[in-house]
Amino acid sequence: MPPDAQPVLEVGGLSVSYGKGRFPTVALRSASFAVQRGEIVGVIGETGSGKSTLARAVLGLVAPASGSVRIAGEEVTSFSSREWREFRRRGIVQYVFQDPLLSLDPELTIAQSIAEPLLLQGRLPHREVDAAVAQYLARANLDPSLGSRFPGEISGGQRQRVAVARALCTEPALLILDEPVSALDAANRVQILELLSTLRRTGVSLLFISHDLGSVAGIADRILVLYRGSIVEFDTAQAVVQRPRHPYTRLLVSSAPSLLSGSISREQRELLRAELRHQEASTAG
């Protein structure tokens, strides 16, 4: 990719606070990063680290206290509600939930759920929608015959692939996935990860949010590590796994045995926790 190519997502100095008064809770602090076309960026962090807040801020679901967000070259930070509705309708950015039952209408068939955004966009004649639905189901490694079933009649792994197919049907530039494999068994997890890995070849950019470093490290080009609302590391997946710099990242790596060439002792893990506490105390002071 040319070095001067415009990023699909540019986040600059983004901060988000919750609550009013003199001491609001800072959920995200001065986050800055970019996602290139066709790149998979993994966002890793524990519960409460700011992962979901970051996604919601990018999607315009929470208002930032400061900073900026650009998607596909458009400055969206100051969009009004109407401008956000129009922007989302264009399908430039799509969101895949952890639980697809939250995004799939239980009273619509799979085919109807996928057809819905196509019909809203109006970019295809009605007579071509059925063929397009079959195409996107196949792109998500699903048999088009599943289109006649309802979400409750298929497996969790199939539902998640349907959610991906539905997100892809608007041909988004950016796909945000919030814990897309955490509720799946090992076999379905592998299938979803393989599907996501193939999407980079179509030029779609992915922001893959997870607490599981092992899942992310296998497909991400770069990994962003969030800790207590701050980005503490952002580098290639290889560098983050093999040469983690921040003590929190080293703890994450030590907790994923599949990423390590050798085991790590309990004593070594306690030393990492002590180093992390010391760094926190130094920062607070």
C-alpha positions in Angstrom: 0.0 0.0 0.0 1.4 3.4 -0.9 2.6 5.3 2.2 0.5 8.3 1.3 -2.8 6.3 0.9 -5.6 7.8 3.0 -6.5 5.7 6.1 -10.0 4.4 6.3 -10.2 5.4 9.9 -8.3 8.2 11.6 -8.7 8.8 15.3 -6.9 11.8 16.8 -6.7 12.7 20.5 -10.0 11.1 21.2 -11.2 11.4 24.8 -14.6 10.3 26.2 -15.9 11.0 29.7 -19.1 9.7 31.5 -20.9 11.6 34.2 -21.3 15.2 35.0 -19.8 17.5 37.6 -16.2 18.3 38.6 -15.0 14.7 38.5 -16.4 12.8 35.5 -15.2 9.2 34.8 -12.7 9.2 31.9 -13.4 6.1 29.8 -11.0 7.0 26.9 -8.0 9.2 27.1 -6.3 10.9 24.1 -6.5 7.9 21.8 -4.8 8.4 18.4 -4.3 5.8 15.7 -5.2 5.0 12.1 -6.5 1.9 10.2 -5.4 1.5 6.6 -7.4 0.1 3.7 -7.6 -3.7 3.9 -5.9 -3.8 7.3 -7.0 -5.7 10.4 -6.3 -3.8 13.7 -7.0 -5.7 16.9 -8.1 -3.8 20.0 -7.2 -5.7 23.1 -8.0 -4.9 26.7 -9.7 -6.1 29.8 -13.3 -5.3 30.8 -13.5 -1.5 31.5 -10.4 -0.7 29.5 -12.3 1.5 27.0 -12.7 -0.9 24.1 -16.4 -0.6 23.7 -16.3 3.2 24.4 -13.8 3.5 21.5 -16.1 1.7 19.2 -19.2 3.7 20.3 -17.3 7.0 19.8 -16.2 6.0 16.3 -19.8 5.1 15.5 -21.1 8.4 16.9 -23.1 6.7 19.7 -21.3 8.7 22.4 -20.0 12.2 22.1 -16.3 12.7 22.7 -15.1 15.3 25.1 -12.3 16.1 22.7 -10.5 14.8 19.6 -11.6 13.8 16.1 -12.7 10.9 14.0 -12.4 10.6 10.3 -14.0 7.7 8.4 -13.1 7.2 4.7 -11.9 10.8 4.6 -15.0 12.3 6.2 -14.8 14.3 9.4 -17.6 12.8 11.5 -16.9 14.1 15.0 -19.3 17.0 14.8 -22.1 15.3 12.8 -25.6 16.0 13.9 -28.1 13.2 14.5 -29.5 13.7 11.0 -26.0 13.6 9.4 -25.1 10.4 11.3 -28.4 8.8 10.1 -27.5 9.6 6.5 -23.9 8.5 6.9 -24.9 5.2 8.5 -27.5 4.6 5.7 -24.7 4.8 3.2 -23.1 1.7 4.9 -19.6 3.0 4.9 -19.1 1.7 8.4 -20.8 -1.4 9.8 -20.9 -2.9 13.3 -21.1 -6.6 14.2 -22.3 -7.4 17.8 -20.9 -10.1 20.1 -24.4 -11.7 20.1 -25.9 -11.7 16.6 -29.4 -12.2 18.2 -29.2 -8.5 19.2 -28.9 -7.4 15.6 -31.0 -10.1 13.8 -34.8 -9.7 13.9 -36.1 -13.0 15.2 -39.3 -12.6 13.1 -37.4 -12.1 9.8 -35.8 -14.9 7.8 -32.1 -14.9 7.2 -32.7 -13.7 3.6 -35.0 -10.9 4.8 -32.5 -9.7 7.3 -29.7 -9.5 4.7 -32.0 -8.0 2.1 -33.2 -5.2 4.5 -30.1 -2.9 4.2 -30.0 -3.5 0.4 -33.6 -2.4 0.1 -32.9 0.6 2.4 -30.0 1.7 0.3 -32.0 1.2 -2.9 -28.9 0.7 -5.0 -30.2 -2.6 -6.5 -33.4 -3.3 -8.4 -35.8 -5.5 -6.4 -35.4 -8.3 -8.9 -31.7 -8.5 -8.2 -31.9 -8.5 -4.4 -32.5 -12.3 -4.0 -29.4 -13.1 -6.0 -27.3 -10.6 -4.0 -28.5 -12.1 -0.7 -27.3 -15.6 -2.0 -24.0 -14.0 -3.0 -23.4 -12.5 0.4 -24.4 -15.7 2.2 -21.9 -17.6 0.1 -19.2 -15.0 0.8 -19.7 -15.7 4.5 -19.3 -19.4 3.8 -23.0 -20.2 4.3 -25.3 -22.3 2.1 -27.8 -19.9 0.4 -30.5 -22.4 1.3 -30.2 -21.1 4.9 -31.9 -17.9 3.7 -35.4 -19.4 4.4 -34.6 -20.1 8.0 -35.1 -17.9 11.1 -32.2 -16.9 13.4 -33.4 -19.2 16.1 -33.2 -22.2 13.8 -29.5 -22.0 13.1 -26.4 -22.4 15.2 -24.5 -19.6 17.0 -21.6 -19.8 14.5 -24.0 -19.6 11.6 -25.8 -16.7 13.1 -22.5 -14.8 13.5 -21.6 -15.5 9.9 -25.1 -14.2 8.9 -24.3 -11.0 10.9 -21.1 -10.6 9.0 -22.8 -11.2 5.7 -25.5 -8.6 6.6 -22.7 -6.1 7.4 -20.9 -6.8 4.2 -23.9 -6.3 1.9 -23.5 -2.5 2.0 -19.9 -2.9 0.9 -18.5 -1.0 3.9 -15.0 0.5 4.0 -14.8 -0.2 7.8 -16.2 -3.2 9.7 -16.1 -2.9 13.5 -16.5 -6.2 15.4 -17.1 -6.2 19.1 -16.0 -9.6 20.7 -17.3 -11.5 17.6 -16.0 -14.9 18.7 -16.1 -14.8 22.5 -19.5 -16.7 22.7 -18.5 -19.4 20.2 -17.0 -22.8 20.7 -13.5 -23.5 19.4 -14.6 -24.9 16.0 -16.9 -22.0 15.2 -14.3 -19.5 16.5 -11.8 -20.8 14.0 -14.3 -20.6 11.2 -15.2 -16.9 12.0 -11.5 -16.0 12.3 -10.7 -17.5 9.0 -13.6 -15.7 7.4 -12.5 -12.3 8.8 -8.9 -13.0 7.7 -10.1 -13.4 4.1 -11.9 -10.0 4.1 -8.7 -8.1 3.9 -8.3 -9.3 0.3 -11.5 -7.5 -0.6 -10.2 -4.2 0.7 -12.4 -4.1 3.8 -10.7 -2.6 7.0 -11.5 -4.3 10.3 -11.4 -3.0 13.8 -11.5 -6.3 15.8 -12.3 -5.7 19.5 -11.6 -8.5 21.9 -10.2 -9.4 25.4 -8.6 -12.6 23.8 -5.1 -11.8 22.6 -4.8 -15.3 21.2 -7.7 -14.9 18.8 -6.6 -11.4 17.6 -2.9 -12.2 17.2 -3.6 -14.9 14.6 -5.3 -12.5 12.1 -4.5 -8.9 13.0 -1.9 -6.9 11.1 -1.4 -4.6 14.1 -2.6 -4.7 17.7 -3.7 -1.8 19.8 -3.6 -2.4 23.6 -5.9 -0.4 25.8 -5.4 -0.2 29.6 -7.6 1.9 31.8 -8.7 4.1 28.9 -5.2 4.7 27.5 -3.4 3.2 24.5 -0.3 1.7 26.1 0.9 -0.1 23.0 0.3 -0.1 19.2 2.5 -2.1 16.9 2.6 -5.0 14.5 1.0 -8.2 15.9 4.4 -9.9 15.8 6.1 -7.1 17.8 3.3 -7.0 20.4 3.5 -10.8 20.9 7.2 -11.3 20.7 8.5 -7.9 22.1 5.8 -6.5 24.4 7.0 -3.2 26.0 4.3 -2.3 28.5 3.9 -4.5 31.7 0.2 -4.9 31.0 0.9 -6.2 27.5 3.5 -8.6 28.9 0.8 -9.9 31.4 -1.6 -10.4 28.5 1.0 -12.4 26.5 1.9 -14.4 29.6 -1.8 -15.3 30.0 -1.9 -16.8 26.4 0.2 -19.9 26.5 -0.3 -20.6 22.8 1.6 -17.5 22.0 4.6 -18.4 24.1 7.6 -20.6 23.1 8.0 -21.6 26.7 5.9 -21.5 29.9 6.0 -18.6 32.4 6.1 -19.3 36.1 3.8 -17.9 38.7 6.7 -15.9 40.2 7.4 -14.3 36.8 3.7 -13.4 36.5 3.6 -11.8 39.9 6.7 -9.8 39.1 4.9 -8.4 36.0 1.9 -7.5 38.2 4.2 -5.8 40.6 5.9 -3.8 37.8 2.4 -2.8 36.5 1.4 -1.6 40.0 4.6 0.4 40.3 4.1 2.0 36.9 0.5 3.0 37.9 1.7 4.5 41.1 4.4 6.5 39.3 1.9 7.8 36.8 -0.6 8.7 39.5 2.1 10.5 41.4 
